[in-house]
Amino acid sequence: MKQQVPVALKRLLWIGHAEGISYLLLLGIAMPLKYMWGLPEAVKITGTLHGILFVLFVFALINAKMDVKLSTGKIVLGFLASIVPFGTFFLGRIMGLPQK
């Protein structure tokens, strides 16, 4: 029988993946465009998008803490994962969700 994943955690995972992708785009595409080819617009656009997604991610962490009663340790690890490239792609494991 499959375990039902709470909506707050599904939302956190979805926003986390979007935030992780935006972070990789910022670091891997936008910043080289700015510093190697002199296109600062790439960082302005991608950085704004990433900033919005990061704020949404923090709100989703807070929401998951309140709705699902996640431990402070899991919240801290989730936040740290958002700082490390590719980190948010491991949120399911960090939050203790069953792997597919």
N, C-alpha and C positions, 0 to 999 in steps of 0.2 A: 504494500500500500504506500502511495506517494505522500510525503509530508507536505502539507499546505504551507506555502511561503506567505507570510504577512505582506499586505500591500505596501507598508512602509519600507520593508526590505526590498521588495521588487523595484520600488521607485528609487531607492538608494542605489541599487545595482545598475539600473538604467542610466541614471544621471552620472554615476561613477564611470561607466563605460564611455559616455559622451564626453565627460571631462577628461578622461584619459586620452581619448583620440584627439581632442583639441590641444592637449598638452604636447602630444607627439608631433602634431602638425606645426605647432608653434616652434618647438625645438628643432625639428628635422627639416622643415621647409621654409617657414617664415623668417626665422633668424638667419639662415644662410642667404636667403634672398636679400635681406637687409644689409648684412655685413659683407657679402661677396659681390653683390650686383647692385648695391645702392638703391634698393626698393623698400624704403621704410614703411610704405603703405601695407605691405604684407603683415608686418608685426602689429601695426595699428589695428587692422581688421581682425586678425587671428587672436591677438592678445585681448581685445575687447570681448570676443566670443568666449575665450577661455576664462576670462575674469567672471563673466556672468555665470558660466557653468560651474566655476569653483564656488561662487557664493551659493548657488542652488545646491551644490553638493554638501556644503556645510549645513545649510538648512535641513537637507534630507538626513544628514547624520543626527542632528538635534531631534528631528521628528522621529527617527528610528529609536533613538534613546528613550523618548517619552512613550511611544506607542508599543514598542516591543520589549522595553525594559532591558536594553542591552547594557552590558557592563561598561564601566568607564574605560577599562583596558581595551575593549574592542573598539570603542569610539576613538580612543587615542591612536590605536593601530590603523583604523580606517583613515583618520586624518593624515597620519604619516604616509600612508599609501598614496595619498593624493599628491604628495610632494615628490615622490620617487617616480621617474618615468616607468611606465608599465605597471605601477603599483596598484592602481584601481582595478586592473583586470583580475586581481586576486581577492577582491572584496568578498566574494562568496565563501571562500575558504576562511578569510579573516573573521567573518560573521558566523561561521560554523554551520553554513548551509550544506546539505548533502550535494555531492558532486554527481553530475550526470554520467 
